[in-house]
Amino acid sequence: MDDCIFCKIIREEIPSQRVLEDGEFIAIRDIAPKAPVHVLVMPREHLASLDEIGRWDGGRAEKLLHFTVAVAEAAGVRESGYRVIINVGPDAGQEVDHLHLHVLGGERLGGLA
């Protein structure tokens, strides 16, 4: 999608701090972190939200989860613990209409479950 900020980051039209990437997914540091470690994980393919995951074959969603674990390892929070959040829609706080997962860690996280 031409006007999607995450698609522009994926195409390297906008600079980002990349944590990990492969042929299907990319992980970047959030520019407004909510924890000492705050990484965004997204597919290179544009999906507006988790609601569109049905467009993928079953194995691709599993790959996304495995990639997210690898991101936690690369970011140094796998052993101490991390939280993964997916916001879907405006009421949940989704600000960019491109599927992305938030990986947060680096301190004891309070708040929601």
C-alpha distances in whole Angstrom, upper triangle without the diagonal:
4,6,6,9,9,6,9,12,11,11,14,13,14,17,18,21,20,23,22,19,20,18,16,16,16,18,19,21,20,21,23,25,27,29,31,28,25,22,18,17,14,13,11,9,7,9,10,13,16,17,15,17,19,16,17,21,23,24,20,21,24,22,20,23,25,23,23,27,27,25,28,30,28,28,32,32,32,36,36,34,30,28,25,23,20,20,18,18,19,23,22,21,17,16,12,10,9,13,15,19,21,24,27,30,33,35,37,34,36,34,32,33
4,6,8,10,7,7,11,11,10,13,11,12,16,17,21,21,23,23,21,21,19,18,18,18,20,19,22,21,21,23,25,28,30,31,29,26,23,20,19,16,15,13,12,10,13,13,17,20,20,18,20,22,20,21,24,27,27,23,24,27,25,23,26,28,25,25,29,29,26,29,32,30,29,33,33,34,38,38,36,32,30,27,25,23,22,21,20,21,25,24,22,19,17,13,12,12,15,17,21,23,26,28,32,34,36,38,36,37,36,34,36
4,6,9,8,7,11,12,12,13,11,12,15,17,20,20,23,23,22,23,21,20,19,18,19,19,20,19,19,21,23,25,28,29,27,24,22,19,19,16,16,14,14,11,13,12,16,19,20,19,21,23,21,22,26,28,28,25,25,28,26,24,26,28,26,25,29,29,26,29,31,29,29,32,32,34,37,37,35,31,29,26,24,21,20,19,18,18,22,22,20,16,14,11,10,11,15,16,20,21,24,27,30,32,35,36,34,35,33,32,34
4,5,5,6,9,10,11,12,11,11,14,15,18,18,20,20,19,20,19,17,16,15,16,15,17,16,16,18,20,22,25,26,24,20,18,15,15,12,13,12,11,9,11,10,13,16,17,16,18,21,19,20,23,25,25,22,21,24,23,20,23,25,22,22,25,25,23,25,28,26,25,29,29,30,34,33,31,27,25,22,20,18,17,16,15,16,20,19,17,13,11,8,7,7,11,12,16,18,21,23,27,29,31,33,30,31,30,29,30
4,5,5,6,9,10,10,9,8,11,11,14,15,18,18,17,19,19,17,15,14,14,13,14,13,13,15,17,20,22,23,21,18,16,13,14,12,13,12,13,11,13,12,14,17,19,18,20,23,21,22,25,27,26,23,22,25,23,20,22,24,21,21,24,24,21,23,26,24,23,26,27,28,31,31,29,25,24,21,19,17,17,17,17,17,20,19,16,13,11,8,9,9,12,12,15,16,19,21,24,26,29,30,28,30,29,28,29
4,5,5,6,9,10,10,9,11,10,13,12,15,15,14,16,16,14,12,10,11,10,12,11,12,15,16,19,21,22,19,16,13,10,10,8,10,9,10,9,11,11,12,15,17,16,17,20,19,19,22,23,23,19,19,21,19,16,19,21,18,17,21,20,17,20,23,21,20,24,24,25,28,28,26,23,21,18,17,15,15,16,16,17,20,19,16,13,11,8,9,7,9,9,12,13,16,19,22,24,27,28,26,28,27,26,27
4,5,5,6,9,9,9,12,12,15,14,16,16,14,15,14,13,12,11,12,12,15,15,16,18,20,22,24,25,22,19,16,13,12,10,9,7,8,7,10,11,13,16,18,16,17,20,18,18,21,23,22,19,19,22,20,17,20,22,18,19,22,22,19,22,24,22,22,26,26,27,31,31,29,26,24,21,20,18,18,18,18,19,23,21,19,16,14,10,10,8,11,11,15,17,19,22,25,27,30,32,30,31,31,29,30
4,5,5,6,5,6,9,10,14,14,17,17,15,17,16,15,14,12,14,13,15,15,15,18,20,23,25,25,23,20,17,14,15,12,13,10,12,11,14,14,17,20,22,20,21,24,22,22,25,27,26,22,22,25,23,20,23,24,21,21,24,23,21,24,26,23,23,27,27,29,32,32,30,27,26,23,22,20,20,21,21,21,25,24,21,18,15,12,13,11,14,14,17,18,21,23,26,28,31,33,31,33,32,31,32
4,5,5,6,5,6,7,10,10,13,13,12,14,15,14,12,10,10,9,12,12,12,15,17,20,22,22,19,17,14,12,12,11,12,10,12,12,15,15,17,19,22,21,21,24,22,22,25,26,25,21,21,23,21,18,21,22,18,18,21,20,17,20,22,20,19,23,24,25,29,29,27,24,23,21,20,19,19,20,21,22,25,23,20,17,15,12,14,12,14,13,15,16,18,20,23,25,27,30,28,30,30,29,30
4,5,8,8,9,9,11,10,13,12,10,11,11,11,9,7,10,10,13,14,15,18,19,22,23,23,20,18,14,12,11,9,9,6,9,10,13,15,16,18,21,19,19,22,20,19,22,23,22,18,19,21,18,16,19,19,16,17,20,18,16,20,21,19,19,23,24,24,28,29,27,24,23,21,20,19,20,20,21,23,26,24,22,18,17,14,14,11,13,12,15,16,18,21,23,25,28,31,29,31,31,30,31
4,6,8,10,11,13,12,16,15,12,13,12,13,12,11,13,13,16,17,18,21,22,25,26,26,24,21,18,16,15,13,12,9,11,12,15,17,19,21,23,21,21,24,22,21,24,26,24,21,22,24,21,19,22,23,19,20,23,22,20,23,25,22,22,26,27,28,32,32,31,28,27,24,24,22,23,23,24,25,29,27,25,21,20,16,16,14,16,16,19,20,22,24,27,29,32,34,33,35,35,34,34
4,5,6,8,11,11,14,14,13,14,14,15,14,11,13,12,14,16,16,19,21,24,25,25,22,20,17,15,15,14,14,12,14,15,18,19,21,23,26,24,24,27,25,24,27,28,27,23,24,26,23,21,24,24,20,21,24,22,19,23,24,21,21,25,26,27,31,32,30,27,27,25,25,23,24,25,26,26,30,28,25,22,20,17,18,16,18,17,19,20,21,24,26,27,30,33,32,34,34,34,35
4,7,9,13,13,17,18,16,18,17,18,17,14,16,14,16,17,16,19,21,25,26,26,24,22,19,17,18,16,16,14,16,15,19,19,22,24,27,25,25,28,26,26,29,31,29,26,26,28,26,23,26,27,23,24,27,25,22,25,27,24,24,27,29,30,34,34,33,30,29,27,26,25,25,25,25,26,29,28,25,22,20,17,18,16,19,18,21,22,23,25,28,29,32,35,33,35,35,35,36
4,7,10,12,15,16,16,18,19,19,17,14,14,12,13,13,12,16,18,21,23,23,21,19,16,15,16,15,16,14,17,16,19,19,21,24,26,25,25,29,27,26,29,31,30,26,26,28,26,23,25,26,22,22,25,24,21,23,25,22,21,25,26,28,32,32,30,27,26,24,24,23,23,24,24,24,27,26,23,20,17,15,17,15,18,17,19,19,21,23,25,26,29,32,30,32,32,32,33
4,7,9,13,14,14,17,18,19,16,13,13,10,11,12,11,15,16,20,21,20,19,17,15,14,16,15,17,15,18,18,21,21,23,25,28,27,27,30,28,28,30,32,30,26,26,28,25,23,25,25,21,21,24,22,19,21,23,20,19,22,24,26,29,29,28,25,25,24,23,23,23,25,26,26,29,27,24,21,19,17,19,17,19,17,19,19,20,21,23,24,27,30,29,31,31,31,33
4,6,9,11,12,15,17,17,14,11,9,6,7,9,9,12,13,17,18,17,15,13,11,11,12,13,15,14,17,18,20,20,21,23,26,25,25,28,27,26,29,29,28,24,24,25,23,20,22,22,18,18,20,19,15,18,19,16,15,19,20,22,25,25,24,22,22,20,20,20,21,23,24,24,27,25,22,19,17,16,18,16,17,15,16,15,16,17,19,20,23,26,25,28,28,28,29
4,6,9,11,15,17,17,14,11,9,5,5,8,9,12,13,16,16,15,12,11,9,10,12,14,16,16,19,20,22,22,22,24,27,27,26,29,28,27,29,30,28,24,24,25,22,19,21,21,17,16,18,16,13,15,16,13,12,15,17,19,22,22,22,19,20,19,20,20,22,24,25,26,28,25,23,21,19,18,20,18,18,16,16,15,14,16,17,17,21,24,23,26,27,27,28
4,6,7,11,14,14,11,7,6,4,7,10,12,15,14,17,17,16,13,12,9,10,10,12,13,13,17,18,20,21,21,22,26,25,24,27,26,24,26,26,24,21,21,21,19,16,18,17,14,13,16,13,10,13,14,11,11,14,16,18,21,21,21,18,19,18,19,19,21,23,25,26,28,25,23,21,20,18,20,17,17,14,15,14,14,15,17,18,21,24,23,26,27,27,28
4,7,11,14,14,11,8,5,5,7,10,13,16,14,17,16,14,11,11,8,9,9,12,14,14,18,19,21,22,22,22,26,25,23,27,26,24,26,25,23,20,20,20,17,15,16,15,11,11,12,10,7,10,10,7,7,11,13,14,17,18,17,15,17,16,17,18,21,23,26,27,28,25,23,21,21,19,21,18,17,14,14,13,11,13,14,15,19,21,21,24,26,26,26
4,7,11,11,8,6,5,7,10,13,16,19,17,19,18,17,14,13,10,10,9,11,12,12,16,18,20,21,21,21,24,23,22,25,24,21,23,23,20,17,17,17,14,12,14,12,9,10,11,8,6,10,10,7,9,12,14,14,18,19,18,16,17,16,18,18,21,23,26,27,29,26,24,22,22,20,21,18,17,14,14,14,13,15,16,17,21,23,23,26,27,27,27
4,7,8,6,4,6,9,12,15,18,20,20,22,21,21,17,16,12,11,9,10,10,9,13,16,17,20,20,20,23,22,20,23,21,19,20,21,18,15,16,16,12,11,13,12,9,10,13,10,9,13,13,11,13,16,17,17,21,22,21,19,20,17,19,19,21,23,25,27,29,26,25,22,22,20,20,17,16,14,14,15,15,18,19,21,24,27,26,29,30,29,28
4,6,6,6,9,12,16,18,21,24,23,25,25,24,20,19,15,14,11,11,10,9,12,15,17,20,20,20,23,21,19,21,20,17,18,19,16,13,15,15,11,11,13,12,9,12,14,11,11,15,15,13,16,19,20,19,23,25,23,21,22,19,21,20,23,24,27,29,31,28,27,24,24,21,21,18,16,15,16,18,17,20,22,24,27,29,29,32,32,31,30
4,6,8,12,15,18,21,23,26,25,28,27,27,24,22,18,16,13,12,9,8,10,14,16,19,20,20,22,20,18,20,18,15,16,17,15,12,14,15,11,12,15,14,11,14,16,14,14,18,19,17,19,22,23,22,26,28,26,24,24,21,22,21,24,24,27,29,31,29,28,25,25,22,21,17,16,16,17,20,20,23,25,27,31,32,31,34,34,33,32
4,7,11,14,18,19,22,24,24,26,26,26,22,20,17,14,11,9,6,6,7,11,13,16,16,16,18,16,14,16,14,12,13,14,12,9,11,12,9,8,12,12,9,12,15,14,14,17,18,17,19,22,22,21,25,27,25,22,22,19,19,18,20,21,23,26,28,25,25,21,22,19,18,14,13,13,14,17,18,21,24,26,29,31,29,32,32,30,29
4,7,10,14,16,18,21,20,22,22,22,19,16,13,10,7,6,4,5,8,11,12,15,15,15,18,16,14,17,16,13,15,16,14,10,11,12,9,7,11,11,8,9,12,11,10,14,15,14,16,19,19,19,22,24,22,19,19,16,16,15,18,19,21,24,26,23,22,19,19,16,16,12,11,10,11,13,14,18,20,22,26,27,26,28,28,27,26
4,7,10,12,15,18,17,19,20,19,16,14,10,8,6,6,6,7,10,12,14,16,16,16,20,18,17,20,19,17,19,19,17,14,14,15,12,10,12,13,9,10,13,11,9,13,14,12,13,17,18,18,21,23,21,18,18,15,16,15,18,19,21,23,25,23,21,18,18,15,16,12,12,10,11,12,13,16,18,20,23,25,24,27,27,26,26
4,7,9,12,15,14,16,16,16,12,10,6,5,4,6,9,10,13,14,16,17,16,17,20,20,18,22,21,19,21,21,19,16,15,16,14,11,12,13,9,8,11,10,7,10,12,10,10,14,14,15,19,19,18,15,15,13,14,14,16,18,21,22,24,21,19,17,17,15,16,13,12,9,9,10,9,12,15,17,20,22,21,24,24,23,23
4,6,9,12,11,14,14,14,11,9,5,5,7,9,12,12,15,16,17,18,18,19,22,22,21,24,24,22,25,25,23,20,19,20,17,14,16,16,13,11,14,13,9,12,14,11,10,14,15,16,20,20,19,16,16,14,15,15,17,19,21,22,24,21,19,17,16,14,16,14,13,10,11,10,10,12,14,16,19,21,20,23,24,23,24
4,6,9,8,11,11,10,8,6,4,6,9,12,15,16,19,19,20,20,19,20,24,24,23,27,27,25,28,27,26,23,21,22,20,17,18,18,15,13,15,14,11,12,14,12,9,13,14,16,19,19,17,15,15,14,15,16,17,20,22,22,24,21,18,17,16,15,18,16,16,12,12,10,9,10,12,13,16,19,18,21,21,22,23
4,5,5,9,10,10,9,6,5,6,10,12,15,17,19,18,19,18,18,19,22,23,23,26,26,25,28,28,27,24,22,23,22,18,19,20,17,15,17,17,13,14,17,15,12,15,15,18,21,20,18,15,14,13,13,14,15,18,19,19,20,18,15,14,13,12,15,14,14,11,11,9,10,10,12,14,16,18,17,19,19,20,21
4,6,10,11,12,11,9,9,10,13,15,18,19,21,20,21,20,20,22,25,25,26,29,29,28,31,31,30,27,25,27,25,22,22,24,21,18,21,20,17,17,20,18,15,18,18,21,24,23,21,18,18,17,16,17,17,20,20,20,21,19,16,15,13,13,17,16,17,14,14,12,13,13,15,16,18,21,19,21,21,22,24
4,7,9,10,11,8,10,11,15,17,20,21,23,22,22,21,20,22,25,26,26,30,30,30,32,32,31,28,26,28,26,23,23,25,22,19,22,22,18,18,21,19,16,19,18,21,24,22,20,17,16,16,15,16,16,19,19,18,19,17,14,14,12,13,17,17,18,15,15,12,13,12,14,15,16,18,17,18,18,19,22
4,6,7,7,5,8,10,14,16,20,22,24,23,23,22,21,22,25,26,26,30,30,29,32,31,30,27,25,26,25,21,21,23,20,17,19,19,16,15,18,17,13,16,15,18,20,18,17,14,13,14,13,15,15,19,20,19,20,17,15,15,14,15,19,18,18,15,13,10,10,9,10,11,13,15,13,15,16,17,19
4,7,8,6,10,11,15,18,21,24,26,24,24,22,21,21,24,26,26,29,30,30,32,31,30,28,25,26,25,22,21,23,21,18,19,20,17,15,19,18,15,16,15,17,20,17,15,13,11,12,12,14,14,18,19,18,18,16,13,14,14,16,19,19,18,15,13,10,10,8,9,11,11,12,10,12,12,13,16
4,5,6,9,12,15,19,22,24,27,26,26,25,23,23,26,28,27,31,32,31,33,31,30,28,25,26,25,22,21,22,20,17,17,18,15,13,16,16,12,13,11,15,16,14,12,10,10,12,13,16,17,20,22,21,21,18,17,17,18,19,22,21,20,17,14,11,9,6,6,7,7,9,8,11,12,14,16
4,6,10,13,16,20,23,25,28,27,27,27,25,25,29,30,29,33,34,32,34,33,31,29,27,27,26,23,21,22,20,17,17,18,15,13,15,14,10,11,10,14,15,13,13,11,12,14,15,18,20,23,25,25,25,22,20,20,20,21,24,23,22,19,16,13,11,8,6,5,7,10,10,13,15,17,19
4,6,10,13,16,20,22,25,24,25,24,23,23,26,27,26,30,30,29,30,29,28,25,23,23,22,19,18,18,16,13,14,14,11,9,12,11,7,9,8,11,13,12,11,9,10,12,13,16,18,21,24,24,24,21,19,19,19,20,22,21,19,16,13,10,7,5,5,5,8,11,11,14,16,17,18
4,7,10,13,17,19,21,21,21,21,19,19,23,24,23,27,27,26,28,27,26,23,21,21,20,17,16,18,15,12,14,14,11,10,13,12,9,11,10,13,16,14,13,10,10,10,11,13,14,18,20,20,21,18,16,15,15,16,19,17,16,12,10,7,6,5,7,9,11,13,12,15,16,16,17
4,6,10,13,15,18,18,18,18,17,17,21,22,20,24,24,23,25,24,23,20,18,19,17,14,14,15,12,10,12,12,8,9,12,10,8,11,11,13,16,16,14,11,11,10,11,12,14,17,19,20,21,18,16,15,15,15,17,15,14,10,8,6,5,7,9,11,14,16,15,18,18,18,19
4,7,10,12,15,14,15,15,14,14,18,18,17,21,21,20,22,22,21,18,16,17,16,12,13,14,12,9,12,13,9,11,14,13,11,15,14,15,19,19,16,13,12,10,10,10,12,14,17,18,19,16,14,12,13,11,13,11,10,6,6,5,6,9,12,15,17,19,17,19,19,19,19
4,7,10,12,13,13,14,13,13,16,16,15,18,18,17,19,18,17,14,12,14,12,8,10,11,8,7,10,11,8,10,13,12,12,15,15,15,19,19,17,13,12,10,10,10,12,14,17,19,21,17,16,14,14,13,14,10,9,5,5,6,7,11,14,17,19,21,19,22,22,20,20
4,6,8,9,9,11,10,11,14,13,12,16,15,14,16,17,16,12,11,13,12,8,11,13,10,9,13,13,11,14,16,15,15,19,18,18,22,23,20,17,16,12,12,10,12,14,16,18,20,17,16,13,14,11,11,8,6,4,6,9,11,14,18,20,23,24,22,24,24,22,22
4,5,7,8,11,11,11,14,12,11,14,13,11,14,15,14,10,10,12,10,8,11,13,10,11,14,14,13,16,18,17,18,21,21,21,24,25,23,20,19,15,15,13,15,15,17,20,22,20,19,16,16,13,12,8,7,7,10,13,14,18,21,24,26,28,26,28,27,25,25
4,6,9,12,13,14,16,14,13,16,14,13,15,17,16,12,13,15,13,11,14,15,13,14,17,17,15,19,20,19,20,23,24,23,27,28,26,23,22,19,18,16,18,18,20,22,25,22,21,18,18,14,13,10,10,10,13,16,17,21,24,26,29,31,29,31,30,29,29
4,6,10,11,13,14,11,11,13,11,10,13,15,15,11,12,15,14,12,16,17,15,16,20,19,18,21,23,22,23,26,26,26,30,31,28,25,24,20,19,17,18,17,18,21,24,22,21,18,18,14,12,9,9,11,14,17,19,23,26,29,31,33,31,32,32,30,29
4,6,9,11,12,10,11,13,11,11,15,17,17,14,14,17,16,14,17,19,17,17,21,21,20,22,25,24,24,27,27,27,31,31,29,25,23,20,18,15,16,15,15,18,21,19,19,15,15,11,9,6,7,10,14,17,19,23,26,29,31,32,30,31,30,28,28
4,6,8,8,6,7,10,9,10,14,15,16,13,12,16,15,13,16,18,17,17,21,21,20,22,25,25,25,28,27,27,30,31,28,24,22,18,16,13,13,11,13,16,18,17,17,13,14,11,8,5,5,9,12,16,19,22,25,29,31,31,29,30,28,26,26
4,7,8,7,9,12,11,13,17,18,19,16,15,18,18,15,18,21,19,18,22,23,21,23,26,26,25,29,27,28,31,31,28,24,22,18,16,12,11,9,9,12,15,14,14,10,11,8,5,4,5,9,12,15,19,21,25,28,30,31,28,28,27,24,25
4,5,6,7,11,11,12,16,16,18,15,13,16,17,14,15,19,18,16,20,21,20,21,25,25,24,27,25,25,29,28,25,22,19,15,12,9,8,6,8,11,13,11,12,9,11,9,6,6,4,7,10,13,16,19,23,26,28,28,25,25,24,21,21
4,5,5,9,10,11,14,14,15,13,10,13,14,12,13,16,16,15,18,20,19,20,23,24,23,26,24,23,27,27,23,20,17,13,11,8,8,6,9,13,14,12,13,11,13,12,10,9,6,8,10,13,16,19,22,26,27,27,24,25,23,20,20
4,6,7,9,11,14,14,17,15,12,16,17,15,16,20,20,19,22,24,23,24,27,28,27,30,28,27,30,30,27,24,20,17,14,11,11,8,9,13,14,13,15,12,15,14,11,11,9,12,13,16,19,22,26,29,30,30,27,27,25,22,22
4,5,6,8,12,13,15,13,11,15,16,14,16,19,19,19,22,23,23,24,27,27,27,30,29,28,31,32,28,25,22,19,17,13,13,10,12,16,17,16,17,14,16,14,11,10,9,12,14,18,20,24,27,31,32,32,29,30,28,25,25
4,5,6,9,9,11,9,8,11,12,11,13,16,16,16,19,21,20,22,25,25,25,28,26,25,29,29,26,23,21,17,16,12,14,12,14,18,19,17,19,16,18,16,13,11,9,11,13,17,19,22,25,29,31,31,28,29,27,24,24
4,5,7,8,11,10,9,13,14,14,15,18,19,19,22,23,23,25,28,28,29,31,30,28,32,32,29,26,24,20,19,16,17,14,17,20,22,20,22,19,21,19,16,15,12,15,17,20,22,26,29,32,34,34,31,32,30,27,26
4,7,9,12,10,10,14,14,14,16,19,19,20,23,24,24,26,28,28,29,32,31,29,33,34,31,28,26,22,21,17,18,16,18,21,23,22,23,20,22,19,16,14,12,15,17,21,23,27,30,34,35,36,33,34,33,30,29
4,6,8,6,7,10,11,11,14,16,16,17,20,21,21,23,25,26,27,29,28,27,30,32,28,26,24,20,20,17,19,17,20,23,25,23,24,21,23,20,17,15,12,15,16,20,22,25,28,32,34,34,32,33,32,29,28
4,6,6,8,10,11,12,14,15,16,18,20,21,22,24,26,26,28,30,29,27,30,32,29,27,25,22,22,19,21,20,23,26,28,26,27,24,26,23,21,18,16,18,19,22,24,27,30,33,35,35,33,35,34,31,29
4,6,6,7,9,11,12,13,15,16,18,19,21,23,24,25,27,29,27,25,28,30,27,25,23,20,20,18,21,20,23,26,27,25,26,24,26,24,22,19,16,18,18,21,22,26,28,31,33,33,31,33,32,29,27
4,6,5,6,9,10,11,12,14,16,17,18,20,21,23,24,26,25,23,26,28,25,23,22,19,20,19,22,21,24,28,29,26,27,25,27,25,23,20,17,17,17,21,21,25,27,30,32,32,31,32,32,29,27
4,5,5,6,9,10,10,12,14,15,16,19,20,21,22,24,24,22,25,27,24,22,21,18,18,16,19,19,22,25,27,24,25,22,24,21,19,16,13,14,15,18,19,22,25,28,30,31,29,31,30,28,26
4,5,5,7,9,10,11,13,14,15,17,19,20,21,23,22,20,23,25,22,19,18,14,15,13,16,16,19,23,24,21,22,19,22,20,18,15,12,12,12,15,16,20,22,26,28,28,26,28,27,24,23
4,5,5,6,9,10,11,13,14,16,17,19,20,22,20,18,21,23,20,18,17,14,16,15,18,19,22,25,26,23,24,22,24,22,21,18,15,14,14,16,16,20,22,25,27,27,25,27,27,25,22
4,5,5,6,8,10,10,12,14,15,16,18,20,19,17,20,23,20,18,18,15,17,16,19,20,23,26,27,24,25,22,24,22,21,17,14,14,13,16,16,19,21,24,27,27,26,28,28,26,24
4,6,5,6,9,10,10,12,14,15,16,18,18,16,19,21,18,16,15,12,13,12,16,16,20,23,24,21,21,19,20,18,18,14,11,10,9,12,13,16,19,22,24,25,23,25,25,23,22
4,5,5,6,9,10,11,13,14,15,17,15,13,17,18,15,13,13,10,12,12,15,17,20,23,24,20,21,19,21,20,19,16,13,11,10,12,11,15,17,20,22,22,21,23,23,21,19
4,5,5,6,9,10,11,12,14,16,15,12,15,18,15,14,14,12,15,15,19,20,24,27,28,24,24,22,24,23,22,19,16,14,12,14,13,16,17,20,22,23,22,25,25,23,22
4,5,5,6,9,10,10,12,14,14,12,16,18,16,14,14,12,14,15,18,20,23,26,27,23,23,21,22,21,21,17,14,12,11,13,11,15,16,19,22,23,22,25,25,24,22
4,5,5,6,9,10,10,12,11,10,14,15,13,11,11,8,11,12,15,18,21,23,24,21,20,18,20,19,19,16,13,10,8,9,8,11,13,16,18,19,18,21,22,20,19
4,5,5,6,9,10,11,10,7,11,13,11,10,11,10,13,15,18,21,24,26,27,23,23,22,23,22,23,20,17,14,11,12,9,12,12,15,17,18,18,21,22,21,19
4,5,5,6,9,10,10,8,12,14,13,12,14,13,16,17,21,23,26,28,29,26,25,23,25,23,24,21,18,15,13,13,11,13,14,16,19,20,20,23,25,24,22
4,5,5,6,8,9,8,12,14,12,11,12,11,14,15,18,21,24,26,27,23,22,21,22,20,21,18,16,13,11,11,8,11,11,13,17,18,18,21,23,22,21
4,6,5,6,5,5,9,10,9,7,9,9,13,15,18,21,25,26,27,23,22,21,22,22,23,20,18,15,12,10,7,9,8,10,13,15,15,18,20,19,19
4,5,5,6,5,8,10,10,10,13,13,17,19,22,25,28,30,30,27,26,25,26,25,26,24,21,18,15,14,11,12,11,12,15,17,18,21,23,23,22
4,5,8,8,11,13,13,12,15,15,18,20,23,26,28,30,31,27,26,25,25,24,26,23,21,17,15,14,11,13,12,12,16,19,19,23,25,25,24
4,6,8,11,11,11,10,12,13,16,18,21,24,27,28,29,25,24,23,23,22,24,22,20,17,14,12,9,10,9,9,13,15,16,20,22,22,22
4,6,8,8,9,10,13,14,18,20,23,27,29,30,31,27,26,25,26,26,28,25,23,20,17,15,11,11,9,8,11,14,15,19,22,22,22
4,6,5,6,6,10,12,15,18,21,24,27,28,28,25,24,24,25,25,27,24,22,18,15,13,9,8,6,6,9,11,12,16,18,19,18
4,6,5,7,10,12,15,18,21,25,28,29,29,25,25,25,26,26,27,25,22,19,15,14,10,10,9,10,12,13,14,17,20,20,18
4,6,8,12,14,18,21,24,28,31,32,32,28,28,28,29,29,31,29,26,22,19,17,14,13,10,10,12,13,14,18,20,21,19
4,7,11,14,17,21,23,27,30,31,30,27,26,27,28,29,30,28,26,22,19,17,13,11,8,8,8,9,11,14,17,18,17
4,7,10,14,17,20,23,26,27,27,23,23,23,25,26,27,26,23,19,16,14,10,9,7,8,9,8,9,12,15,15,14
4,7,10,14,16,20,23,24,23,20,19,20,21,22,24,22,19,16,12,10,7,5,5,8,9,9,8,11,13,13,12
4,7,10,13,16,19,20,20,16,16,17,19,19,21,19,17,14,10,8,6,5,6,10,11,10,8,10,11,10,9
4,7,10,13,17,18,18,14,14,14,16,17,18,16,13,10,6,5,5,7,9,13,14,14,12,13,13,12,11
4,6,10,13,14,14,10,11,11,13,14,15,14,11,9,6,5,7,8,11,15,16,16,13,14,13,10,11
4,6,10,12,12,9,9,8,11,12,12,11,8,7,5,6,9,11,15,19,20,19,16,17,16,13,13
4,7,8,9,5,6,5,9,10,10,10,9,8,8,9,12,14,17,21,21,21,17,18,16,13,14
4,7,8,6,7,6,9,10,9,10,8,9,10,12,15,17,21,24,25,25,21,21,19,16,17
4,6,6,7,5,8,9,8,11,10,12,13,15,18,20,23,27,27,27,23,23,20,18,19
4,5,5,5,7,9,10,12,13,14,15,16,19,20,24,27,27,27,23,23,20,18,20
4,5,8,10,13,13,16,15,16,16,16,20,20,24,27,26,26,22,21,18,15,18
4,6,9,12,12,14,13,13,13,13,16,17,20,23,23,22,19,18,15,13,15
4,6,9,11,13,13,12,12,12,15,16,19,22,22,22,18,18,15,14,16
4,6,7,9,9,9,10,11,15,16,19,23,23,24,20,20,18,16,18
4,7,9,10,10,12,12,16,17,21,23,24,25,22,22,20,19,21
4,6,8,8,11,12,16,18,21,24,26,27,24,24,23,21,23
4,7,9,12,14,18,20,24,27,28,29,26,27,25,23,24
4,6,10,12,16,18,22,25,27,28,25,26,25,23,24
4,7,10,13,16,20,23,25,26,23,24,23,21,21
4,7,10,13,16,20,22,22,20,22,21,19,19
4,6,10,13,17,18,19,17,18,18,16,16
4,6,10,13,15,16,13,15,15,14,15
4,7,10,12,13,12,14,15,14,14
4,7,9,10,8,11,13,13,13
4,6,7,7,11,13,14,14
4,7,8,12,15,17,17
4,6,9,13,15,15
4,7,10,12,13
4,7,9,10
4,7,8
4,7
4
